[in-house]
Amino acid sequence: MTNITESAIEKFAIESKDDAVKYNPDIHHRCSIRLKGYDYSQAGLYFITACTQNRLCLFGEIEKGEMILNNAGIMIDKWWNELKHKYRNVELHEQIIMPNHFHGIIQI
């Protein structure tokens, strides 16, 4: 397991900022997958995906088909599970952490 300190993460974020891909409407053609007219503040189940900047593998690595979380991955898991304590109206369902992103299903 990699030992990542907060200062190392901050240093990495500062160094990576210059390498970030800038939005270019001529080549970036992302379409929203949101339903037009749907009120996303209403109660329901929501599938969430969050990716790391530049899709860098910051949360751990896969060894022999198993995801091994590093300290950053453990932090993601911890704070995902804290949501139910911070927000009374939240119910957490399945979640999975991958090396460069995570998925979760949240019910509000």
N, C-alpha and C positions, 0 to 999 in steps of 0.2 A: 504494500500500500504506500502510495506517495504521500509525503508530508508537505502540504501546501500551506504556507503562512499567508495571512492577510496582506502583508507587505509585498510578498511575491506576486499575489494576484493583482494588487494595485499596480505594481511595476509592469506586469505583463499587459494589463489593460491599457496603460499609457503607451507602451511600446507598440501594441497592436493597433491603436487608434489610427496611426499613420498608414497602416497596411489595409485598412478597411476599404471595401469596395464601395465606391460612390454610386448613388442611384443615377442611372442613365435611362431616360424614358425610351430611347431608341432601341435599347437591347433588353430592358427589363419590362416584361409584359405580364406581371402578376395580375390575376383576376381574383376578385374577392369571392370566397365561397360562402359568404354570409347570405342568408335568405333575405331578399328585399322585403322591407316592411315588417320583418320579425322583430319583436321587442326582446332583445337579449337580456334585459334586466328582469324579466319575469321568471318565475320559478320553473325549474326544469333541470334536465341532465345536460351537461356541457362537456364535450371532449376538448381537452386542452393539449396543445403541443408547444413546447418552448425549445428553441435551438440556441446553441452557443454562437457567439459572433464568429463569422468565417467558418462555421461548422468545425471548430477545433475540438478535439477529443479532450475535454477538461474534466469529465465526471468519472473516469476510470477506463478500464479496458476489458475486452472479452478474451478470456482464456479457456480453452477447451469447451467452447460453447456456453460459458457462464460469464455473466457480467460481474466484474470485480470492481466495486466502488472504491474510489480514492476519497480523500477528505472532502473534496468539493462535492462528489456524488453523495456522500453521507450527509452533507449539509442540505442538499436538495431534498433528500428523503426526510430529514428531520423537519424542515420547514413545511414541506407538504403536509406532514402529519400534524403539525401545529395549527394548521388552518382551522381545523374543527374546534380547537380550543379558543382561538381568537375570534371566530365568527360563529355565533350560536346557530345561525340558519344554514350552515354548510354541512353537508354530508359527503364524505369522501368515499369513492369507489375504487376500482382498480387503478393502479399506476405502475409505470415501468420507467426505469432510468437507463438510458443508453449512453455510450461514450460521449456523444455530442448533442444529445437532446433528451427530452423526457415527454411522456404522454401521461395524462391522467384524466379521469372522469370525475367531475364534481357535480353535486346536486345542490341547488339553492332553492 
